[in-house]
Amino acid sequence: MIGRLNHVAIAVPDLAAAAAQYETTLGATVGAPQDEPDHGVTVVFIDLPNTKIELLYPLGEASPIQGFLDKNPAGGIHHICYEVDDILAARDHLVASGARVLGSGEPKIGAHKKPVLFLHPKDFNGCLIELEQV
């Protein structure tokens, strides 16, 4: 059901510093910051030959990333994202298998302007999973 790894998301306490580190120290291609108000984050995508890194920074007081950074002040891996061909079929299969979909269970439009869902980390070895329809 799942396809390729789309990205690994890392919550960071300083978006500009993290983006600069990937660009100057690691020599990566770094995109421009983009605000995603529906998700409460500002993101920067880093293109790699085989996937992407998504840097996450809180946008607004109610950002879910702020809670993560409160617990992990230096930042850290927040979630991993897998591609799926049909997000509704994937959701239905996962729910039938006992997995919990976060939120209402209805896909939202993510940072790549495609439908996404998040799966409860307690159902996946402590890892928050994002599914993105491609």
Contacts in CASP RR format, 6 or more apart in sequence:
PFRMAT RR
TARGET T0000
AUTHOR 0000-0000-0000
METHOD contacts of the structure
MODEL  1
MIGRLNHVAIAVPDLAAAAAQYETTLGATVGAPQDEPDHGVTVVFIDLPN
TKIELLYPLGEASPIQGFLDKNPAGGIHHICYEVDDILAARDHLVASGAR
VLGSGEPKIGAHKKPVLFLHPKDFNGCLIELEQV
1 84 0 8 1.000
1 90 0 8 1.000
1 93 0 8 1.000
2 82 0 8 1.000
2 83 0 8 1.000
2 84 0 8 1.000
2 90 0 8 1.000
2 131 0 8 1.000
3 82 0 8 1.000
3 83 0 8 1.000
3 84 0 8 1.000
3 85 0 8 1.000
4 51 0 8 1.000
4 82 0 8 1.000
4 83 0 8 1.000
5 50 0 8 1.000
5 51 0 8 1.000
5 80 0 8 1.000
5 81 0 8 1.000
5 82 0 8 1.000
5 83 0 8 1.000
6 51 0 8 1.000
6 52 0 8 1.000
6 81 0 8 1.000
6 82 0 8 1.000
6 83 0 8 1.000
6 112 0 8 1.000
6 130 0 8 1.000
6 132 0 8 1.000
6 134 0 8 1.000
7 45 0 8 1.000
7 51 0 8 1.000
7 52 0 8 1.000
7 53 0 8 1.000
7 54 0 8 1.000
7 80 0 8 1.000
7 81 0 8 1.000
8 51 0 8 1.000
8 52 0 8 1.000
8 53 0 8 1.000
8 54 0 8 1.000
8 77 0 8 1.000
8 79 0 8 1.000
8 80 0 8 1.000
8 81 0 8 1.000
9 53 0 8 1.000
9 54 0 8 1.000
9 55 0 8 1.000
9 56 0 8 1.000
9 77 0 8 1.000
9 78 0 8 1.000
9 79 0 8 1.000
9 80 0 8 1.000
9 81 0 8 1.000
9 130 0 8 1.000
10 18 0 8 1.000
10 53 0 8 1.000
10 54 0 8 1.000
10 55 0 8 1.000
10 56 0 8 1.000
10 75 0 8 1.000
10 76 0 8 1.000
10 77 0 8 1.000
10 78 0 8 1.000
11 56 0 8 1.000
11 57 0 8 1.000
11 65 0 8 1.000
11 68 0 8 1.000
11 69 0 8 1.000
11 72 0 8 1.000
11 75 0 8 1.000
11 76 0 8 1.000
11 77 0 8 1.000
11 78 0 8 1.000
12 18 0 8 1.000
12 55 0 8 1.000
12 56 0 8 1.000
12 57 0 8 1.000
12 75 0 8 1.000
12 76 0 8 1.000
13 57 0 8 1.000
13 69 0 8 1.000
13 73 0 8 1.000
13 74 0 8 1.000
13 75 0 8 1.000
14 57 0 8 1.000
15 33 0 8 1.000
15 42 0 8 1.000
15 44 0 8 1.000
15 55 0 8 1.000
15 57 0 8 1.000
18 44 0 8 1.000
18 55 0 8 1.000
19 30 0 8 1.000
19 31 0 8 1.000
19 33 0 8 1.000
19 44 0 8 1.000
19 46 0 8 1.000
19 55 0 8 1.000
22 28 0 8 1.000
22 30 0 8 1.000
22 46 0 8 1.000
22 53 0 8 1.000
22 55 0 8 1.000
23 29 0 8 1.000
23 30 0 8 1.000
28 46 0 8 1.000
28 47 0 8 1.000
28 48 0 8 1.000
28 53 0 8 1.000
29 46 0 8 1.000
29 47 0 8 1.000
30 44 0 8 1.000
30 45 0 8 1.000
30 46 0 8 1.000
31 44 0 8 1.000
31 45 0 8 1.000
31 46 0 8 1.000
31 47 0 8 1.000
32 44 0 8 1.000
33 42 0 8 1.000
33 43 0 8 1.000
33 44 0 8 1.000
33 57 0 8 1.000
34 42 0 8 1.000
34 43 0 8 1.000
34 44 0 8 1.000
34 111 0 8 1.000
35 41 0 8 1.000
35 42 0 8 1.000
35 59 0 8 1.000
36 42 0 8 1.000
36 43 0 8 1.000
36 59 0 8 1.000
36 110 0 8 1.000
36 111 0 8 1.000
37 59 0 8 1.000
38 108 0 8 1.000
38 109 0 8 1.000
38 110 0 8 1.000
39 59 0 8 1.000
39 64 0 8 1.000
39 108 0 8 1.000
39 110 0 8 1.000
39 111 0 8 1.000
40 58 0 8 1.000
40 59 0 8 1.000
40 60 0 8 1.000
40 62 0 8 1.000
40 63 0 8 1.000
40 64 0 8 1.000
40 65 0 8 1.000
41 56 0 8 1.000
41 57 0 8 1.000
41 58 0 8 1.000
41 59 0 8 1.000
41 63 0 8 1.000
41 64 0 8 1.000
41 65 0 8 1.000
41 111 0 8 1.000
42 56 0 8 1.000
42 57 0 8 1.000
42 58 0 8 1.000
42 59 0 8 1.000
43 54 0 8 1.000
43 55 0 8 1.000
43 56 0 8 1.000
43 57 0 8 1.000
43 111 0 8 1.000
44 54 0 8 1.000
44 55 0 8 1.000
44 57 0 8 1.000
45 52 0 8 1.000
45 53 0 8 1.000
45 54 0 8 1.000
45 55 0 8 1.000
45 111 0 8 1.000
46 52 0 8 1.000
46 53 0 8 1.000
46 54 0 8 1.000
46 55 0 8 1.000
54 81 0 8 1.000
54 111 0 8 1.000
56 65 0 8 1.000
56 78 0 8 1.000
57 65 0 8 1.000
58 65 0 8 1.000
58 66 0 8 1.000
58 69 0 8 1.000
59 65 0 8 1.000
60 66 0 8 1.000
65 78 0 8 1.000
68 75 0 8 1.000
68 76 0 8 1.000
68 78 0 8 1.000
69 75 0 8 1.000
78 128 0 8 1.000
79 118 0 8 1.000
79 127 0 8 1.000
79 128 0 8 1.000
79 129 0 8 1.000
79 130 0 8 1.000
80 127 0 8 1.000
80 128 0 8 1.000
80 129 0 8 1.000
80 130 0 8 1.000
81 116 0 8 1.000
81 129 0 8 1.000
81 130 0 8 1.000
81 131 0 8 1.000
81 132 0 8 1.000
82 129 0 8 1.000
82 130 0 8 1.000
82 131 0 8 1.000
82 132 0 8 1.000
83 131 0 8 1.000
83 132 0 8 1.000
83 133 0 8 1.000
83 134 0 8 1.000
84 90 0 8 1.000
84 131 0 8 1.000
84 132 0 8 1.000
84 133 0 8 1.000
84 134 0 8 1.000
85 133 0 8 1.000
85 134 0 8 1.000
86 133 0 8 1.000
87 107 0 8 1.000
87 115 0 8 1.000
87 116 0 8 1.000
87 117 0 8 1.000
87 131 0 8 1.000
87 132 0 8 1.000
87 133 0 8 1.000
88 107 0 8 1.000
90 117 0 8 1.000
90 131 0 8 1.000
91 101 0 8 1.000
91 105 0 8 1.000
91 107 0 8 1.000
91 117 0 8 1.000
91 131 0 8 1.000
94 101 0 8 1.000
94 119 0 8 1.000
95 101 0 8 1.000
98 123 0 8 1.000
99 119 0 8 1.000
99 120 0 8 1.000
99 123 0 8 1.000
99 124 0 8 1.000
100 119 0 8 1.000
100 120 0 8 1.000
100 122 0 8 1.000
100 123 0 8 1.000
101 117 0 8 1.000
101 118 0 8 1.000
101 119 0 8 1.000
101 120 0 8 1.000
102 117 0 8 1.000
102 118 0 8 1.000
102 119 0 8 1.000
102 120 0 8 1.000
103 118 0 8 1.000
105 117 0 8 1.000
107 115 0 8 1.000
107 116 0 8 1.000
107 117 0 8 1.000
107 133 0 8 1.000
108 115 0 8 1.000
108 116 0 8 1.000
108 117 0 8 1.000
109 115 0 8 1.000
109 116 0 8 1.000
110 116 0 8 1.000
110 132 0 8 1.000
112 132 0 8 1.000
114 132 0 8 1.000
114 133 0 8 1.000
114 134 0 8 1.000
115 132 0 8 1.000
115 133 0 8 1.000
116 130 0 8 1.000
116 131 0 8 1.000
116 132 0 8 1.000
116 133 0 8 1.000
117 130 0 8 1.000
117 131 0 8 1.000
118 128 0 8 1.000
118 129 0 8 1.000
118 130 0 8 1.000
118 131 0 8 1.000
119 128 0 8 1.000
119 129 0 8 1.000
119 130 0 8 1.000
119 131 0 8 1.000
120 128 0 8 1.000
121 127 0 8 1.000
121 128 0 8 1.000
121 129 0 8 1.000
END
